[in-house]
Amino acid sequence: MTEIDLTTRVREVPDFPEPGVGFKDISPLLLDPEALQQAVGELANWTRERRADLVLGAEARGFWLGAAIAVEAGCGFVAARRPGKLPPQTISATYALEYGQNTLEVAADAIGGGARVVIHDDVLATGGTVEAIAGLVEQLGGTVVGVNFVIELSFLGGRSRLEAYDLFSLLTY
């Protein structure tokens, strides 16, 4: 298979979700089976190199590729969900976003002590989502061995907020 320039499979949607913002839409990448396979493969190889036991995907877009990465890397998958979506017992974290705040929960029994976890999300913006999720992983006794993204928006500075973690992004803008 010929390597695809994945930047050609990302479309920019101007003024979304608010005026002045250029939203990076990965829908074209998801629609192209070869680009999707390449993206999952690259993220899974990186995850496998970290000897991860689990991939944790952030709701909702982190689910899209997170589970596929886990299968390809030979790991289990854990979902970080919005409140009320997982059966009790959960632990939660509330954090700031570029446009407000959010809360995510993880099942309290999903991550055993010592589990090696890679956190996956589609976009690294300010880093708040992954920083909060990493805290949940550590609270449950797991170790964050890496964080990976399809897209990194470098101008928002999220990488500096996550400098304590091994970080990989397929594409950087």
Backbone bond lengths (Angstrom), bond angles and torsions (degrees), N, CA, C in turn:
res aa  C-N    CA-C-N  psi(-1)  N-CA   C-N-CA  omega(-1)  CA-C   N-CA-C  phi
1 M - - - 1.448 - - 1.531 109.36 -
2 T 1.303 116.79 132.94 1.454 122.70 177.92 1.521 109.60 -75.22
3 E 1.331 115.73 135.51 1.463 118.96 179.77 1.525 110.18 -66.41
4 I 1.323 115.10 136.20 1.457 122.83 -178.42 1.513 109.15 -99.51
5 D 1.313 117.10 138.32 1.455 121.81 171.00 1.527 106.07 -75.25
6 L 1.319 117.12 100.53 1.460 121.18 -173.59 1.522 113.22 -64.48
7 T 1.323 117.88 -19.57 1.474 118.91 176.40 1.525 111.40 -63.12
8 T 1.335 116.23 -24.06 1.469 119.46 178.33 1.520 111.64 -76.40
9 R 1.330 117.09 -6.23 1.465 121.54 179.96 1.532 111.63 -110.61
10 V 1.330 116.12 16.43 1.469 121.75 175.80 1.518 107.03 -118.97
11 R 1.319 115.84 127.70 1.463 119.30 179.77 1.523 107.93 -109.21
12 E 1.333 115.01 143.60 1.463 120.19 176.30 1.521 109.17 -97.89
13 V 1.344 114.72 128.16 1.456 121.26 178.56 1.526 106.48 -107.10
14 P 1.343 117.58 109.63 1.460 119.95 -177.02 1.533 112.27 -69.96
15 D 1.333 114.26 147.71 1.469 122.59 174.45 1.525 113.25 58.51
16 F 1.331 116.55 37.70 1.466 120.97 175.80 1.512 108.76 -135.04
17 P 1.305 120.54 131.43 1.459 128.65 7.18 1.532 114.42 -85.38
18 E 1.332 115.63 1.04 1.468 119.04 176.69 1.522 108.87 -149.51
19 P 1.330 117.73 162.04 1.471 120.77 -178.01 1.534 112.42 -54.32
20 G 1.327 114.87 136.43 1.463 120.92 178.10 1.515 114.37 92.94
21 V 1.328 118.15 -12.83 1.457 121.71 -179.49 1.524 108.81 -95.36
22 G 1.328 116.10 134.55 1.464 121.95 174.19 1.512 109.16 -105.07
23 F 1.324 117.29 97.29 1.465 124.09 -176.21 1.524 110.11 -71.25
24 K 1.323 116.78 129.07 1.469 122.42 176.92 1.534 108.04 -90.87
25 D 1.321 116.15 109.47 1.455 123.42 -175.39 1.520 110.26 -99.30
26 I 1.353 116.87 119.20 1.463 120.84 179.97 1.533 112.42 -92.53
27 S 1.325 117.80 7.86 1.475 120.13 179.00 1.525 112.82 -54.23
28 P 1.353 119.96 -42.89 1.466 118.86 177.72 1.534 112.68 -61.05
29 L 1.320 118.03 -34.89 1.463 122.04 176.88 1.531 109.25 -64.85
30 L 1.328 116.79 -43.13 1.462 121.09 -179.41 1.527 111.88 -66.93
31 L 1.321 117.06 -28.75 1.466 121.72 -179.71 1.524 113.53 -76.98
32 D 1.312 117.56 -21.44 1.467 122.83 -175.88 1.533 108.26 -97.52
33 P 1.347 118.55 108.30 1.464 119.47 -174.89 1.523 114.22 -59.55
34 E 1.324 118.16 -34.52 1.463 119.36 179.77 1.528 111.21 -72.62
35 A 1.325 117.64 -40.34 1.469 120.68 177.48 1.522 110.19 -66.28
36 L 1.316 116.90 -40.79 1.468 121.44 178.54 1.521 110.57 -62.65
37 Q 1.319 116.39 -45.51 1.462 120.59 178.76 1.531 110.74 -61.68
38 Q 1.323 116.87 -41.90 1.462 120.54 179.07 1.535 110.88 -63.83
39 A 1.326 117.25 -46.26 1.466 120.82 -179.12 1.523 110.85 -61.78
40 V 1.323 116.64 -48.49 1.472 120.37 179.23 1.525 110.10 -61.30
41 G 1.330 116.67 -43.02 1.457 120.57 -179.72 1.522 112.91 -60.40
42 E 1.330 116.72 -45.64 1.466 120.06 -179.76 1.533 111.50 -65.31
43 L 1.324 116.69 -42.53 1.468 120.09 179.29 1.529 111.08 -68.56
44 A 1.337 117.05 -37.13 1.467 120.92 178.52 1.521 111.45 -68.54
45 N 1.322 117.78 -40.31 1.475 119.97 177.14 1.515 110.70 -60.31
46 W 1.325 116.37 -44.24 1.465 120.97 178.90 1.530 109.85 -62.19
47 T 1.329 116.92 -41.86 1.468 122.15 179.57 1.520 110.71 -65.19
48 R 1.318 117.13 -44.49 1.457 122.31 179.92 1.536 110.70 -59.94
49 E 1.332 117.10 -40.43 1.468 121.44 179.49 1.528 111.86 -61.13
50 R 1.316 118.34 -23.75 1.471 122.24 179.64 1.524 111.79 -90.02
51 R 1.337 116.73 3.01 1.466 123.32 179.41 1.534 111.23 52.75
52 A 1.311 115.45 45.98 1.463 120.88 -179.04 1.523 111.15 -71.96
53 D 1.322 115.35 145.56 1.462 122.55 171.86 1.523 110.63 -91.33
54 L 1.341 115.50 -31.70 1.458 122.00 -174.62 1.523 110.91 -139.28
55 V 1.323 115.61 148.00 1.458 122.13 166.09 1.519 105.58 -110.78
56 L 1.323 116.54 129.51 1.457 121.77 176.99 1.517 107.73 -108.15
57 G 1.335 116.62 121.82 1.457 122.29 -179.76 1.512 110.88 -105.60
58 A 1.335 115.83 135.09 1.463 121.87 -179.13 1.525 110.26 -86.51
59 E 1.342 116.31 134.22 1.470 120.99 178.29 1.506 109.94 -61.38
60 A 1.251 117.68 142.44 1.453 126.33 -11.01 1.518 109.80 -102.64
61 R 1.315 116.93 -28.61 1.460 117.92 -173.19 1.521 113.27 -71.13
62 G 1.317 118.68 -20.98 1.462 120.71 175.01 1.520 112.62 -68.08
63 F 1.360 116.34 -17.78 1.461 120.32 176.23 1.522 110.73 -72.23
64 W 1.334 116.19 -35.78 1.461 121.16 -172.58 1.517 112.14 -50.57
65 L 1.312 115.48 -50.30 1.464 118.79 -178.27 1.522 112.58 -106.34
66 G 1.324 117.94 -21.16 1.461 121.21 -176.22 1.516 113.48 -55.93
67 A 1.333 117.01 -46.67 1.465 119.91 -179.61 1.528 110.66 -66.97
68 A 1.323 117.34 -39.66 1.469 120.59 178.33 1.529 110.91 -64.75
69 I 1.320 116.77 -40.17 1.469 121.13 176.99 1.522 109.50 -61.13
70 A 1.345 116.33 -44.00 1.468 120.82 -179.68 1.531 110.98 -60.16
71 V 1.331 117.13 -46.47 1.473 120.71 179.81 1.522 110.09 -60.70
72 E 1.328 116.33 -48.31 1.469 121.17 -177.80 1.532 111.99 -64.38
73 A 1.331 116.96 -34.25 1.470 121.30 -178.04 1.528 112.60 -88.21
74 G 1.341 117.57 -6.37 1.461 120.77 179.89 1.516 113.05 77.80
75 C 1.336 116.63 33.50 1.464 122.62 -178.00 1.522 110.53 -115.68
76 G 1.328 115.40 168.72 1.448 120.81 167.53 1.519 109.16 -84.39
77 F 1.336 116.05 170.57 1.467 121.66 -179.69 1.523 109.86 -126.24
78 V 1.329 115.58 136.45 1.463 123.36 176.84 1.520 107.79 -122.68
79 A 1.332 115.80 136.73 1.461 121.03 179.05 1.526 110.21 -101.81
80 A 1.319 116.04 132.84 1.467 122.12 168.92 1.523 105.12 -99.36
81 R 1.340 116.63 113.71 1.463 121.74 -170.43 1.522 111.83 -113.32
82 R 1.320 114.65 164.84 1.459 121.64 173.13 1.531 108.35 -69.87
83 P 1.323 117.98 155.08 1.478 120.76 -178.29 1.524 112.51 -54.47
84 G 1.336 114.21 140.29 1.448 120.97 176.62 1.512 115.64 84.81
85 K 1.333 118.48 -0.13 1.467 121.70 -178.09 1.525 112.84 -94.75
86 L 1.321 117.10 -18.45 1.462 121.67 179.23 1.528 108.76 -110.33
87 P 1.324 116.70 147.09 1.464 117.88 176.15 1.530 109.67 -67.50
88 P 1.322 114.91 153.89 1.477 117.91 178.37 1.507 108.60 -59.38
89 Q 1.135 120.00 157.45 1.419 144.85 -7.19 1.510 110.53 -85.58
90 T 1.312 114.98 132.72 1.456 120.96 178.59 1.516 109.41 -132.13
91 I 1.313 114.96 163.01 1.458 121.14 167.26 1.524 106.15 -119.98
92 S 1.325 116.42 152.26 1.466 118.37 -174.07 1.521 111.28 -136.51
93 A 1.322 113.54 161.49 1.462 121.95 175.34 1.516 107.98 -140.29
94 T 1.328 116.38 136.37 1.460 122.54 175.03 1.521 106.99 -109.62
95 Y 1.328 116.17 139.51 1.457 120.82 -174.63 1.518 110.02 -149.50
96 A 1.333 115.16 162.26 1.465 121.42 -179.66 1.517 110.43 -85.34
97 L 1.337 115.53 142.88 1.453 123.95 173.26 1.519 109.31 -112.33
98 E 1.330 115.78 174.47 1.461 119.29 175.34 1.520 110.83 -61.31
99 Y 1.351 116.80 -29.42 1.470 121.25 -173.03 1.521 112.30 -121.97
100 G 1.310 120.04 27.51 1.459 121.61 179.96 1.507 110.59 144.14
101 Q 1.335 116.64 -139.07 1.460 120.71 177.33 1.517 110.13 -140.34
102 N 1.328 115.34 165.76 1.452 121.47 -177.58 1.518 108.57 -148.26
103 T 1.321 115.69 162.07 1.459 123.03 174.84 1.515 107.94 -130.50
104 L 1.315 116.77 137.44 1.461 122.50 174.27 1.517 109.08 -127.13
105 E 1.334 115.13 150.30 1.458 121.68 178.65 1.519 110.12 -126.16
106 V 1.331 114.19 152.27 1.460 122.37 175.05 1.522 106.35 -129.52
107 A 1.329 116.50 141.83 1.464 119.90 175.91 1.517 108.98 -60.28
108 A 1.330 115.93 133.04 1.464 121.47 -174.51 1.527 112.82 -62.24
109 D 1.336 117.32 -23.76 1.463 120.05 -179.17 1.530 113.38 -103.40
110 A 1.333 117.62 10.98 1.471 120.89 -174.71 1.517 113.91 -77.73
111 I 1.318 116.78 -25.76 1.466 120.29 -174.80 1.516 108.74 -125.77
112 G 1.318 115.90 107.46 1.455 120.15 179.63 1.517 111.28 -76.28
113 G 1.307 115.37 156.91 1.456 120.74 178.58 1.514 111.47 -54.21
114 G 1.302 116.10 131.32 1.455 121.64 178.78 1.516 115.18 86.37
115 A 1.331 118.38 -4.64 1.466 120.07 179.75 1.522 110.06 -62.09
116 R 1.318 115.52 137.37 1.461 122.83 177.85 1.530 107.43 -92.67
117 V 1.334 116.34 118.45 1.462 121.61 -170.35 1.528 110.98 -120.98
118 V 1.336 114.96 132.78 1.456 121.99 167.79 1.523 106.34 -105.76
119 I 1.317 116.72 128.69 1.457 122.39 177.68 1.520 108.16 -95.60
120 H 1.349 116.59 130.93 1.460 121.67 178.68 1.525 110.38 -119.98
121 D 1.325 115.62 135.61 1.459 121.92 169.07 1.521 107.09 -141.77
122 D 1.321 116.59 161.43 1.462 118.85 -176.13 1.517 112.11 -73.09
123 V 1.347 117.78 -39.87 1.461 121.44 -174.68 1.525 110.88 -132.24
124 L 1.321 116.16 133.92 1.460 121.96 168.80 1.516 107.46 -96.45
125 A 1.327 115.63 112.57 1.462 121.59 176.94 1.529 107.33 -107.62
126 T 1.318 117.71 -95.82 1.468 120.69 -179.25 1.527 113.04 -88.60
127 G 1.335 117.08 -14.30 1.467 121.27 178.46 1.517 114.40 91.07
128 G 1.317 118.22 -3.12 1.462 121.13 -176.30 1.513 114.37 -62.63
129 T 1.327 117.36 -40.04 1.464 120.33 -179.31 1.519 110.75 -62.52
130 V 1.312 117.08 -51.47 1.467 120.70 -177.04 1.521 111.18 -69.05
131 E 1.306 117.85 -36.64 1.462 120.05 176.51 1.535 110.42 -59.15
132 A 1.323 117.28 -43.93 1.468 121.63 179.30 1.530 111.19 -65.67
133 I 1.331 116.48 -44.35 1.461 120.27 -179.74 1.528 110.56 -65.12
134 A 1.320 117.14 -40.04 1.471 120.37 178.06 1.524 110.05 -58.69
135 G 1.318 116.98 -38.80 1.466 120.67 176.54 1.520 112.00 -61.49
136 L 1.335 117.42 -38.98 1.467 121.09 177.60 1.525 110.84 -66.26
137 V 1.332 116.66 -43.62 1.468 120.36 178.11 1.527 109.62 -57.72
138 E 1.315 116.54 -47.68 1.466 120.99 -178.14 1.529 111.53 -67.25
139 Q 1.338 117.00 -36.07 1.466 120.97 177.39 1.529 111.03 -61.80
140 L 1.333 116.61 -33.66 1.462 121.57 179.61 1.531 112.74 -85.81
141 G 1.329 117.54 2.66 1.461 121.02 176.37 1.514 114.38 91.93
142 G 1.330 117.33 5.26 1.455 120.31 176.87 1.518 111.38 -84.66
143 T 1.318 115.71 169.03 1.456 122.83 177.50 1.521 108.68 -119.95
144 V 1.304 116.42 125.95 1.462 120.56 176.32 1.529 107.38 -81.01
145 V 1.341 115.91 110.99 1.461 120.20 -178.69 1.525 111.81 -96.83
146 G 1.333 116.72 -2.76 1.450 120.26 176.46 1.513 111.89 172.36
147 V 1.318 114.47 162.32 1.457 122.42 175.38 1.526 106.89 -134.40
148 N 1.350 116.26 136.72 1.458 117.55 179.15 1.522 111.78 -137.63
149 F 1.323 113.89 156.71 1.453 122.49 -172.11 1.524 109.61 -142.92
150 V 1.313 115.83 154.42 1.457 119.82 170.12 1.523 108.13 -75.06
151 I 1.346 116.40 -47.42 1.465 122.12 -175.63 1.514 110.37 -127.14
152 E 1.331 115.58 138.49 1.457 122.80 171.44 1.525 108.24 -116.90
153 L 1.324 115.99 124.97 1.466 121.86 174.71 1.524 106.79 -94.48
154 S 1.328 116.61 87.75 1.469 121.78 -169.99 1.521 113.03 -61.49
155 F 1.323 117.72 -29.04 1.461 120.85 -178.20 1.530 113.06 -68.68
156 L 1.337 117.74 -10.55 1.464 120.51 178.00 1.530 112.76 -95.33
157 G 1.317 118.00 -6.37 1.461 121.84 170.72 1.514 117.26 75.79
158 G 1.314 118.45 17.15 1.464 120.24 -178.47 1.512 114.28 -62.89
159 R 1.317 117.57 -32.06 1.471 120.98 -179.81 1.530 111.24 -58.50
160 S 1.324 117.37 -40.60 1.468 119.37 -178.76 1.524 110.96 -66.44
161 R 1.313 117.38 -31.00 1.464 121.37 178.64 1.529 111.10 -71.14
162 L 1.326 117.02 -23.29 1.464 122.32 -177.54 1.526 112.30 -110.61
163 E 1.319 117.11 22.83 1.469 119.82 -174.13 1.522 113.73 -63.43
164 A 1.321 118.34 -14.98 1.464 121.18 177.72 1.531 112.17 -74.95
165 Y 1.342 116.59 -9.90 1.463 120.93 -174.28 1.527 111.31 -118.16
166 D 1.330 114.51 148.57 1.452 122.11 171.87 1.532 106.20 -66.82
167 L 1.341 117.95 125.20 1.460 121.40 -170.41 1.523 110.45 -129.44
168 F 1.342 115.63 137.32 1.460 121.65 178.04 1.521 109.40 -137.51
169 S 1.321 115.75 134.31 1.458 122.39 174.09 1.525 108.75 -127.32
170 L 1.334 116.07 134.92 1.466 119.65 176.48 1.523 110.90 -65.99
171 L 1.341 116.56 -44.82 1.458 122.38 -175.31 1.521 109.48 -130.16
172 T 1.332 116.46 141.81 1.463 121.09 178.86 1.512 109.44 -127.09
173 Y 1.323 115.34 132.63 1.461 122.62 177.72 1.511 108.42 -120.59
